[in-house]
Amino acid sequence: MEIKTRRRRQNMSETTVENEEEKEEEQLLSPTARLFHAPEFNCYIISVIGLKKKIEPYVIIEGMKQTLIRHPRFSSKLVNSWNNNRPEQKWVQTNVVVEDHVIIPKIETQNIENADAFLESYLSDLTTIHLDTSKPLWEVHLLDLKTSDAENVVVFKIHHSVGDGMSMMSLVLACTRKTSDPNELPSLPYHNRLSSGSSPLKTSSSCCPRLFWLVMVLWSPVVLVWNTVCDALEFIATTLFLKDTETPIKGNFRLSTSKQMRLVHRTVSLDDIKLIKNAMNMTVNDVVLGVSQAGLSKYLNRRYGEKTKAGEQEESKKNSSNMPKKIRLRAVLLVNIRPTTGIQDLADMMAKGSKCRWGNWIGYIFFPFSIALCDDPLEHLLGVKSIIDRKKNSLEAVLTFAVGNLLIKLLGVQRAAHMTKRTLSNTTMAFSNLVGPIEEVSLYGNTVTYIAPSAYGHPHALTMHFQSYMNKMTMSLTVDPTVISDPHKLCDDLEESLRSIKTAVQERGFTQ
């Protein structure tokens, strides 16, 4: 009897271990990941990385074998199954052959007149090709192509269900090392929370600081609740009826679910942005939002002006506004609602098999851009600053994330996707800003010159991504070419707006 009991216990323990291993090897997709596989939101992330020297493919492949495929999501494939007559999607661990995910196209450079245009065309073609779901949903393209800002180019294409942009960027950076010390991971800039808002109020002993503190403690939750309720009502109204103005940059995604997109980027000085940031007591995100508002105003004024007959405008009216008044133009700002997974944590995951947070934890907020030509370019900064400060004192991002997950659970993926698409289609564009390394880094021994992430598949004709790296800021635009046929002109307007704001700051002698 004792022997039989021991055998039963042993069998039970072995079964438990096997079940635990199966759980580790199989994991249900999160609600957001399921949403990204709906036809309305078949979203992808494309990250373009410029390198300083010619690519050696075997070095990149060996590097990925030691790092990238050790991450569970990069070694799992999507499996559709049924459970109690209900469809189910799982990540299932599989053997990964890295060479099957690395694409090295044959490029006859002698026949290419403009390498930058060729890269844009190549990236545009990638937006029309879906990844093979019979293997992990990622691939890497190694382009032996010398462009204006890189000797060779690496392109990561990853399905958005694998993870959000912040997680992806952290993972890519975990595969890099400082060029000054090949054994050290890159460093990200330190964020001082006090600098994100206005400077702390100074109170003297005669001003009853304790009473002031008590009033602020009682008032802050009231403001938080009020702002959240107002944002929630706007969210409901946007889903039901509140639409942005039909401008030359607003696409129509009601009928089409798949469009070929165009990706372009432009690199500007991060030092210029920091100069403005310090002078105006703002954050980098405040400045890039202000620059974006100014650049969009310039671009739309030109587009509206092109509708007038040739020669109708007088020379003296070239700087006058061609735009209609009271344009409603809102950007969907993507927000990471959980603490960012550290680069060191991801490096440890790939090296030691440790665990860390991962997934799509994306909330969003509706940010209204004030589209107008301003005599004072600093008005764009001040207007954006006041709005973003109010948005920081709201739970809008957490609310949109929670509501999205709730809709998926209650209504199913297809209905939730339809509602989400309807909501986002009533806005004009998407916007994100990611922080990169403060020093030069190398990817598997190849020095990086720039990083330009982007995404497509959501219902917007314009998506703007800002990515910092060393003393540079790369502006990446993903556009629907049938709506925005001249994205480089928009890049020109953004760059010109940054210069004009910097000049205004310097002329007025602002100091930190």
N, C-alpha and C positions, 0 to 999 in steps of 0.2 A: 504493500500500500504506500509506504514511504517513497519507494522508487517511482511509482506511478505519479504520486503527487509532485515529486521533484521534476519529473519529465513534463508534466502539465505546466508547472510554473515556468520551466525553461522555454517551453513552446510559446507560452503567453508572452514572456519577455522578448523572445525573438520576434513574435508578431508585432509587439509594440514598437520595437526598433525599426522593423520594416515599414510600419505605418508612418513613423516619424520621418524616415528617409523619403518615403513617397510624398509626404507633405512638403519637405524641403525641395524635392524635385518638381513638384507641381504646385502652382499658386494661381488662384483666381485673379483675373484682371480687376483692377479697381474700377469704380464707376466712371471716373474720368477717362481712364484708358479705354474702356468699352465705348465711350462717346467718340473718341478719336478714330474708332474703326467704323463708325457709321458713315454711309455715303456722303452725308452733308458735311462731315468733318474728318475726311481722310487726310489728316494733317501730318506733315513731315518737317523735320529740322534739317537745314543744310548749313554747314559751317565751312567756310573757305579759309584756309590757313596758308599764307604766303611764306616761303622758305628762302633763305639766303643763298643756298647752294643747290646743285643738281641732286635729285633724289636717287638714292640707292634702294630699290624696292625691297631687296632681301633684308635690309636693315630695318625698314618699317615693319615688314611682316614679322620678323623675329621679335621686335619690340612689342607688337600687339599680342603675340603669343604669351609673352611674359606679363602682360598687364590687362589689356582690354577684355579678352575673352574669359578672364577669371572673374569678371563681374557677372552675377547671375543673369541679368537681363540680356547681356550680350552673348550668353551661351544657352538661351532658351528660345524656343520657337512657339508660335501661337497655335493652339489646338482648339478647334471647335468641337464640342461634345454635347450630349444631352443628359440631364439629370432630372428624374421625375417628370419626364415629358416637357422639360423646359431647356432652352438652349443655354449653353454655358461656354465661357471662354477661359482658357487656362494658359499660363506660361509653363512649358514643360522643358526640363533640362535635356539637352542633346549634345552630341559630339560636334564640335565646330572645326571645320577645316578653314583656316584663315584665308588661304589662297582663293577659296570660293567667294570670299567677300571683298577681295581686293581687285579692282579693275584698273588696268594700265592700257589706256587707248593708244593706238598708233597715231601720232600726230606728225604730219609732214610740215615742219616749221618753215621750210623754204617756200611753201605755197601760201603762207599766212601773211597777209599785209598788216593786219592789226591784231596783235595777240590779245589785247584787252577785250576787243569785240568778240574774238573767238571764244574766250573764256565765258563771256556773258551768254553767248549762243549755246555753249555746252551746258551751262547751268540751267538755261531756259528749257533745253531738251530734257534735262533730268526731271523737271517738274511734271512731265507727261508720262513718266515711267513709274509704275508701281513696283514695290519690292516684292520678292518672291516669299510668300508666307510659309513655304515648306522648310525654311531655314530662318535663323534669327534675323530680325528686321533691321539690319544695318549693312552698309557697305562703304568702302573707302575708295576714292578715285585718286590715282597718282598721275598728275599731268606734267609731262616733260615739256613745259611751256614757259618761256621767259616773258613776263609781263612788265609793265612800267614800274611796278613796285615789288617784284619778287622774281627770283631766278626760276623757281618751280612752285607748283601749287598742289596742295592736298585738299581734297573735298570729302567731308564726312556727310553722308546722307543717312538719317536715322528716323524711324517712324516715331511720331510724337507720343505714342502709347508707351514707349520704352521709358520715358521720363520727361520731366519739364526742362525748359531751357537752362534754368539755374543749375539743376542737377547735371545736365549734359556738359555745361561749361566747366563745372567743378571736376567732372570725370576726365575731360580732355586735359585740363590743367594738371590733374594728378598723374598724367602720363608724361608730363614735361619736367624739366629740371633747369635750374639756373645755369646760364652759360658760364658764370663766374665760379660756380661750384657744382659740378655735375652730380653730386650726391645730395644736393639740397632741393627741396620742393620750392616752387615759386611763392612769393609773398604777395598778399593782397593788401590794399591800403587800409589803414585803421580808420574806423568810423567813430567819430565823436558825436554822440547823440545830441549834445547841447548845440552843436553847430548846425543841426538840421532845422532849427527854428530860430526865433529871435533870441537875443541874448537874455540871460536871466535878469529879472527885475531886481534892482538894488533897493532895499528898504532900510532906513535909518531906525534907530531905537525909538525915535519919537513918532514913528508912523505905525506903531502897533503891528510889528511883523507877525505876531502870533494870530491876531485877528485876521490879518490879510491872508495868512496861510489857511486858516479855517474856512474863510469864504471861498478860496480857490478850491479847496478839497470838496466842498459841498457843491460848487458850481460846475466843476469839470464833468462829473457824471451826467448832469442835466444836459450840458452841451453835447456830450457824446451820444446820448440817447436821441436828442433832437436831430442831430446831423444824420444819424443812422436811419431814423424814421423818414427823413426827407429823401435820403438816397434810395431807400427801399421803395418809396412811392414813385420816384423817377424810374427805377428799374421796372416796376409793374407797368407804368405808363408807356415805357419804351417797348415792352413786350406787346402791349395791346395796340397802341396807336401813335405814340410820339416818334416821329421820324426826323432825321436830319434834313437840311436843305439839299435839294438836288444840285450839287456843284459839279464842276468838271473833273473832280477826283473821286466822286462817289460812284461805285459800281452797282450794277443790278445783278444780284445773285439769287433772285427769286426763281428764275427758270433754269439756270445752269448750275450744275453741281461740280463741274470739273473744267478748269481753264488753265491754259498754259501761261505761266507767270514769267516775269523777267526780273533778274536780280542784278543790282548794281551797287557799288560802294564808293565812298570817298573818304579819305583820311585827312583830318585836320589836327591842329595842335591842341593837346590836352592842357598845356601850360596856359594857353589863351583862355580856356574855359576856367581854369583854376584862378587866373588873375581876376576874372569877372566874379567868380564865386567868393573869393576873399574880400574883394572890394565892396560887394553888395551884401555880405553876410548871408550867403545862401549855400545850398548844396549843389553838387555837380548836376544832380537830377533836375533841380530847379532851373539851372542855366540851360541845359539841353532842351527842356520843355519850352523855355522862353525863346530860344533860337529857333526851335521848330515852329512855334507860332508865328514868329516874324517871317521865316522862310516860306511857310505856307501862304501867308498873306501876300507876299511878293509874287509867288507863283500863280495864285488864283487871280490876282489883279491882271497879270499878263494874259492868262487864258481867257478871262472875260473880255479883255481889250482886243484880243484877236477876232472876236465876233463882230467888231465894228468894221465898217467898210474901209478899205485901204485909202489913206489920205484924208480920212474924215476927221482924225484927231489933229489938232494943231500942236506945234512943237512945244508951246507953253503949257499944254495940258498933259504932257507925257507922264508926269509924276502924279496926276490926279487919279482918284479912285474910279475904277471901272466896275467895281463890284456892287451888287445889290446890298442894301442895308439889312442888318439883323440876320446874318447868316448863322444858322445853327450847325455847328460842326463839332462833333464829339469824337474823341479818341478813346478806345478801350485800353486802359493801362493795365498790363499784366503784372500781378503782384504775387510773390512767393509768400505764402501765409504761414510757413513753418520755418524754424531756424535753419539757415543754410547748412547743408552737409559740408563739413570741412574737407579741404583738399587732402589733409593728412589722413582723415578717416577713410576716404576712398582709396588712397594709396595703400593703407593697411589692409583694406578689404581685398584688393587685388594681390597683395604680397603675402598676406597671412591668412586670408579667408575669414577675417572678422566681419561683423555685421555693422551696418549703419543705415540711417534713414534714406529712403529712396522712393521715387514715384512722382506722380503728377499732383502737386498740391498748389494749384493755381487758382487764385481769386482774381477778380478784375474790378476796376472802378471806371465809371464814365467821367472823362475829363473834358470839359467844354473849352475849346480854343476860341479866343476872341479874334475873329478874322477882320482885320482893318489895317489901313496904312497909317502909321503913327509918325508924326514929325520928330518925336523923341523916341528912339529905339529902346530906351530903358523902360518905357511903359509896358512893353511886352513882358519884361522880367517881373516887374512889380505886380502886374495883373496875374500872372501865373503863380507867383509866390503866394498871394492871398488865397487862391483857390486850392493849391496843394496843401497849405497849412490847414485849411478847413477839412480837406479830405483825410489828412493824417489823424484828425480827431473824429473818426467815424469807423464803424465796423463794416463798411460796405464790402470790402474784399472778402472778409470772412463770411458775410451773409451770402454773397453770390456763389461762393464755393459750396456752402452748405445747401443752398437751394438747388444748385445743379445736381448734387449727389442725391438729394431727396426726390427730385423729379425723375431721375433715372430709376430709382428703386420703386417709385409708385406707378409711373407711367410706362416704364420700359425705355430702352435705348432709343428706338426710332422716334417715338413721340417727343422725348426729351431733346433729342437732336434737332427735331423740327422746330420746337419752341426756342431753343438756344440760337439756332440759325436765324429765326425771325427777329429775335432781340438784337443780335449783332448786326444783322443786315440793316436795321434802322439807324445804326451809327455809321460813321464814315471810314474810320481807319483803326489800326492797332498800333501800339507803341510799347517798347520795352527798352530798358537800359541795364546793361550788365557790367560788372566790375571785373577787370582783368589784372594781370601781374604788374607790379610797379617796376620790375627790372626785366632785362632781356632773358628769354627762356629758349630752350631747345626742345624739339619733339623728336625723341629717339635719336638724339645727336645732331639734328638739323635745326639750325638757328631760325627762329620765327621772326618774320618781319611785320606781319599784321594778322589780326583775327577778325573775320567778318561773318558773324552768325546771322541766320535769317530763318523764316518759317513760312509755310504756305499751306493752303487747304481750307482755311477759314474764310468766311464770306466778307472779305474786304479787298478793295482794289488797291489799297496802299497799306503797307506795313513798314514801320520805321524801327530799326534796331540800332542802338548805340552801344559800342563795345570799347572800353578803354584798354590800353596796353602800353606800358612804359610811359612815354610822354606824348602818346598819340591817342586820338579818339576816332574810331572808324564808324562812319554812318552808313548803314546798310539799308537799302530800299528794296522791297519786294512789291512789284506793281503788276497790275493787269494792263498789258500793252494796248489793249483795245480802249482803255479809259485814259491811261497816262502813257502817251507814246514818246514823251521826251523826259524820262526820269533824270537824265544828266543835267537838264536845266533846273530841275528841282534841287539837285545837289548844289548847283551853282548858287541858287538863291539861299540855301541853308548856309553855305560857306560865306557868302556876302553878308548875310545877317549877323553871323558871328563876328566878322570884321567890323561892321558898323557899331555893334554893341560894345566891342572892345575899345574902339576909338572914342565912343561917347564916355565910357568909364575913365579913360586916360585923360581926355580933355577936361573933365570936371574934377580931376584930381582926387578921386575917391581913394581912401586908404582903409586898410583893414581895421 
